[in-house]
Amino acid sequence: MSRTAAPGPSPAPEPPPAPESSTSPEPSTVPDRASAPAVSARGLTKVYGTGATPVRALDGLDVDFDRGAFTAIMGPSGSGKSTLMHCMAGLDTATSGSVRLGGTDITGLKDRQLTALRRERVGFVFQAFNLLPMLTAEQNILLPAQIAGRRVDTARFDHVVDAVGLRDRLGHLPAKLSGGQQQRVAVARALLGAPEVVYADEPTGNLDSRSGAEVLSFLRDSVRELGQTVVMVTHDPVAASYADRAVFLRDGRLVDDIAHPSTETVLDRLVHLED
């Protein structure tokens, strides 16, 4: 009597077809945070006043500021360089266009949100030192972190303080510090929280040439050693020569962009812009 053979194993199911290549993003299209700009502006326009004589301080400006780089913004008086910085920092409101800090479009944020953004993600160095006279240098440096309720990174504090040469001045009140030392306190304060960008508005305007060179060196070193992003408004070609890049504005528009600026090349560009 014949026996029926036992059935063999079922054939393995075929694997699902690979997705069409057109549905898979090319590697180059995947955003890379490290290479994306720290700050960017698109179609940025700022108009002051209304009626017959409005002033167009920014005129549809497009610009990117690289992450981990030191960029100087230059141009003749009235070119829009300070207005650009104020709009990028959320200190002023653009008439139209957009500003992005990292992945955040700040142009649609409310005042309270902008305040939080500036406190948590941005550092500032101004021509005026803006130190509280009743606080020591150390207390002034730590103040923004304390206001924000942020834990202080002691290792970074030590690194920043030593980088700007303030170790033996931490207990001094501002009145006991030179102008250059006070600005170094302001730089340390801006750097302590590791902000996404530090905006420096004429940071050497109230300093002699030696103190100014020290402050600019500290800003440049913060980029090289800490990976900081620094954007500086200045009218001084010597100050701009410390930057990795200089962008030039005229009449609210970007008109020139040079890498590794020297004092001479910056002067040459400014002379042509004044013509």
C-alpha positions in Angstrom: 0.0 0.0 0.0 1.6 3.3 -1.0 1.9 6.1 1.4 1.3 9.7 0.5 4.5 11.8 0.9 4.5 14.4 3.6 4.2 17.9 2.2 7.4 19.8 2.0 8.0 23.2 3.6 6.1 26.1 2.0 8.2 28.4 -0.1 9.4 31.5 1.8 7.4 34.5 1.0 8.9 37.0 -1.4 10.3 40.1 0.3 8.3 43.2 -0.3 9.6 45.2 -3.3 12.2 47.9 -2.4 10.8 51.4 -2.4 11.2 53.4 -5.5 14.4 55.4 -5.4 12.5 58.5 -6.0 10.8 58.2 -2.6 14.0 57.9 -0.7 15.7 61.3 0.0 19.1 61.8 -1.4 21.7 62.2 1.3 22.3 65.7 0.2 18.7 66.7 0.9 18.8 65.7 4.6 19.3 68.8 6.7 22.6 68.9 8.5 22.4 71.1 11.6 26.2 71.5 11.7 26.3 73.0 8.2 23.0 74.9 8.4 23.3 78.7 9.0 23.1 79.8 12.6 21.0 82.8 11.5 19.4 83.6 8.2 17.2 86.4 6.8 15.0 86.2 3.7 13.4 89.1 2.0 14.0 91.2 5.1 12.4 94.7 4.9 12.2 97.4 7.5 10.4 100.6 6.8 10.3 103.5 9.4 7.6 106.1 9.2 4.6 106.4 6.9 3.2 109.0 4.5 5.3 110.8 1.8 8.7 110.2 3.3 9.1 106.6 4.7 12.6 105.4 5.4 13.4 102.0 4.0 16.2 100.8 6.3 16.3 97.2 4.9 15.2 96.5 1.4 14.4 92.8 0.7 17.7 91.6 2.2 18.8 87.9 2.0 21.8 86.8 4.1 23.1 83.7 6.0 25.4 83.8 8.9 27.5 80.6 9.3 27.5 78.5 12.4 30.8 78.6 14.3 32.1 81.7 12.4 32.9 85.3 13.1 31.1 87.6 10.7 31.4 91.4 10.5 28.6 93.5 9.1 29.8 96.8 7.5 28.6 99.7 5.5 28.3 103.4 5.4 26.3 105.3 7.9 22.6 104.7 7.3 23.3 101.5 5.3 21.0 99.4 7.6 23.7 97.4 9.5 22.4 98.1 13.0 18.8 97.7 11.9 19.7 94.3 10.4 21.2 93.2 13.7 18.3 94.4 15.7 15.8 92.6 13.5 17.9 89.4 13.6 18.0 89.6 17.4 14.3 90.2 17.9 15.0 93.7 19.3 13.1 95.3 16.4 10.2 94.0 14.2 10.6 93.6 10.5 8.0 95.1 8.2 8.2 92.0 6.0 10.4 89.0 5.4 11.6 86.4 7.8 14.5 85.7 10.2 15.4 82.2 11.4 17.5 81.4 14.4 18.4 77.8 13.9 15.1 76.2 13.2 12.9 79.0 14.6 11.3 81.6 12.6 11.4 84.5 15.1 9.4 87.0 13.0 6.1 85.5 14.1 7.0 85.3 17.8 5.2 87.4 20.4 7.1 89.7 22.8 7.1 87.2 25.6 8.5 84.5 23.4 11.1 86.9 22.0 12.2 87.8 25.5 12.7 84.1 26.3 14.5 83.5 23.1 17.0 86.3 23.7 17.5 85.2 27.3 18.1 81.5 26.5 19.6 81.4 23.0 21.3 84.7 22.3 24.2 86.7 23.8 24.8 90.4 23.4 27.9 92.7 23.6 27.1 96.4 23.1 29.3 99.5 22.8 28.0 100.5 26.3 29.1 97.8 28.8 25.8 97.6 30.6 27.2 96.3 33.9 25.3 96.8 37.1 27.6 99.0 39.3 26.7 97.4 42.6 27.7 93.9 41.4 31.2 92.5 41.2 32.6 91.3 37.8 31.7 87.7 38.8 28.2 88.6 39.8 27.7 90.5 36.5 28.8 87.5 34.5 26.5 85.2 36.3 23.5 87.5 36.4 21.7 86.3 33.2 22.0 82.7 34.2 20.5 83.5 37.6 17.7 85.5 36.1 16.9 82.6 33.8 17.1 80.0 36.6 19.8 78.2 34.7 22.4 76.0 36.3 25.9 77.4 35.7 28.4 75.2 34.0 31.4 75.7 36.3 33.9 74.3 33.8 32.7 76.7 31.1 32.7 79.6 33.6 36.3 78.8 34.4 37.2 78.5 30.8 35.6 81.7 29.7 37.0 83.7 32.7 40.5 82.5 32.0 40.1 83.1 28.2 39.2 86.8 28.8 41.9 87.2 31.5 39.6 88.1 34.4 40.5 85.6 37.0 42.1 88.2 39.3 39.4 90.8 38.8 36.3 88.7 39.6 35.8 90.4 43.0 36.1 94.0 41.6 33.2 96.4 41.1 32.9 97.9 37.6 34.2 101.3 38.9 37.5 99.6 39.8 37.9 98.1 36.3 39.3 99.8 33.2 37.1 100.2 30.1 38.7 97.2 28.5 38.2 95.1 31.5 34.6 96.1 31.8 34.0 95.0 28.1 35.7 91.7 28.9 33.2 91.2 31.6 30.4 91.9 29.1 32.0 89.4 26.6 32.3 86.7 29.4 28.7 87.3 30.3 27.6 86.9 26.7 29.6 83.7 26.3 28.8 81.9 29.5 25.4 80.4 28.5 26.8 79.0 25.2 24.3 80.9 23.1 23.6 80.0 19.5 24.8 83.4 18.4 26.5 86.4 20.0 25.6 89.7 18.5 28.2 92.4 19.1 27.2 96.0 18.2 30.3 98.2 17.9 32.0 96.3 20.8 35.2 98.4 20.7 33.6 101.8 20.1 34.4 103.0 23.7 37.8 101.5 23.9 41.4 102.5 23.1 43.2 100.5 20.4 45.0 98.2 22.7 41.9 97.3 24.8 39.9 97.0 21.6 42.4 94.5 20.1 42.1 92.4 23.3 38.3 92.3 23.1 38.4 91.4 19.4 40.9 88.7 20.1 38.7 87.2 22.8 35.7 87.2 20.4 37.8 85.5 17.7 39.2 82.9 20.1 35.6 82.1 21.3 34.9 81.1 17.7 38.0 79.0 17.3 38.1 77.4 20.8 34.4 77.2 21.8 32.8 76.9 18.3 30.8 80.1 19.1 29.0 82.0 16.4 29.6 85.8 16.5 28.0 88.5 14.3 29.5 91.9 14.8 28.4 95.3 13.5 31.3 97.7 13.1 32.5 100.7 11.1 36.1 99.9 11.9 38.2 98.1 9.2 40.7 97.0 11.8 37.9 95.4 13.8 36.5 93.7 10.7 39.9 92.2 10.0 39.5 89.9 13.0 36.5 88.3 11.4 36.3 85.2 9.1 34.0 87.1 6.8 32.7 90.6 6.1 29.4 91.4 4.5 28.7 95.0 3.2 25.4 96.8 3.2 24.3 99.9 1.3 20.8 101.3 1.2 19.5 98.3 3.1 20.8 95.8 0.6 23.7 93.3 0.7 26.2 94.5 -1.9 29.4 92.7 -1.1 30.7 89.6 0.8 34.4 88.8 1.3 36.1 86.0 3.1 39.2 86.5 5.3 39.0 90.3 5.2 42.1 92.4 5.8 42.2 96.0 6.9 43.2 97.0 3.4 40.5 95.0 1.5 37.8 96.3 3.9 39.0 99.9 3.4 38.9 99.5 -0.3 35.4 98.1 -0.3 34.2 101.0 2.0 35.7 103.6 -0.3 33.9 102.1 -3.3 30.6 102.1 -1.3 31.0 105.7 -0.5 31.3 106.7 -4.2 
